[in-house]
Every structure is written in C-alpha cells, then in structure tokens.
Amino acid sequence: MRGQQLGEHEELARALLRSRALAEGRSQLMHALKSSTAEVATPLVTLAEQMLEDGDGLGDIRTSAAGDAKELSELLIRVLGDTRDHPTLRMEALDVLDRLVAAGAWGVVDAMASVER
C-alpha cells in the first residue's frame, strides 16, 4: 500500500484487519493510515480494537506492539477532530483510547497530554 492512497485499497485494508497476518502488517497499515487523505477513523478504531484483543506487549517498550500502540494513539487523537460530525465514531475512538490507557499501552498518556499543551 506504500505510495498509494489507502482509499484505493480499502478492501485490502479491511481484509488485513480481519487476518491473522495483522501482527506482521500492522506497522505498514498504520503508516498507510497516517499518510492517507482518505477517511481513516473507522479503520483506526478497528485496528485499536484488534490490538487490545491481542493485548500482548502494548506496554512493553521492547516490543513492536508498544511502538505501534504509541503511534496508533497519536493517530486516534488526530482523527478525533475529523469525527466532530460523527458522534458515534467519535465515542468509539474515545472509548478505545480509554481502553488503551487502561491496558497500560505505551505512549497513550503522553499523546493525550500533548493535546493539552
């Protein structure tokens, strides 16, 4: 998906989110979500839910899951501004951020604090 808009590969992204291969492709998917101009709030929330379901290593900075959790939380916070007209999606994004904090995911609290500055 590199160098192309995520919107062009939405079905592929959805398939990856449902796949056991998600752990291996998670970082690349987040990079695609970060650089996409398409609406990414829904896939971000789904990705966060999948990471929470897996749960392994979210707070352990020795793991790629922790780095991904940090980047994911930054992306979720960024899209909160894009969801003002979609209250249900906004609540889902806020809920998943709360769950990431409760799970001790690395970088979430810092990402939230950076918004307050």
N, C-alpha and C positions, 0 to 999 in steps of 0.2 A: 504494500500500500504506500510505500515511500514515494514522495514526489507527486502523488496524485491526491485528489480530494477524496475524503472519506465517503462523501455522498455518492460517489461513483461506485463504491464497493460496500454499500450498506448491508447487503445480504451476506457478504463475506464476513463483515464485522459481527453481524448477529450470529452467524454460524460459529465463529470463533468463541463468542461469549458463552455458547452452549456446549462447547467442546472440551474434552479432557486436555487438549493441546493449549488451553488458555494460559496455563502457567508459563509455557515456553514463549508464547506470543504476546504476553501481557505488556511488556515494555514497548514493543513495537506498536501495539494498538494504542497505548497511551500517547506515544509520540504522534501518531496519526490523528488522534483526537485533539491533541494540543495545537497542531498546525492547521487543522481543518477550519474552513469557514462555514461548514455545514452545522446544523443544529446537533450538538453533542451531549446535551444534558441527559437524555434518556439512556444512551449507551454508557455514559459515565456512571449513572446511578446503578445500572445493571452490573457493570464491572465491579463497582464497590461492593455490591451485594454478594457477588461471586467470591471476591477476596475475603469478605467477612465469613462466608460459609466455609471456605477453606481454612482461614484463620492462622495457618502456620507462618510464623516468623514476622508478623506485622509489626511487632515492637522490638525485634532483634536486629540491630543495625548491621549485623554480619550477614544478613540475608538480602537477596534482591527484593523480596516481598516488602521489607521495611522501606527501601528506597522507592518502590512503586507506590506504597501507601502514602508517602510524603508527597510525591508528585500528583497522585490522584486527589489528595485533599486540596492541594493548590488549585487543581483544575475544577474541582467541585465548587470551591469558593468563587472562582472566576465566573462560572456559569450561573451562579445564584442571581447575578444582575440580569442575565438573559431570561430568567424564568419569572420575572415580575408579573407577566401577563398569563402565567400558567401556575396558579396557586397549588394545584395538586402535585405537579412536578417539583415545584419549589419545596413543598413539605417533604417530599420523598428525598430530595437532596439534603435538606437539613437533618432529616431523620438518619440518613446513612452517615452523615458527618458525626452526629451524636454517637452512633454505634461504633464508629471508628475510634472515637475518643474513649469510649467505654472498653473497647478491646485493647487499648494501650498502643494503638498503631503509631509508629514513629512519625513525627513531624506534623501531625494534625493540629495539635495545640499551637505550635509555632505559626503554622499557616493561618490559623484563625486569629492569632494575636497580631499578625502583620496587617490584617484588615483594619484593626482598631487604631493603628498608627497613622 
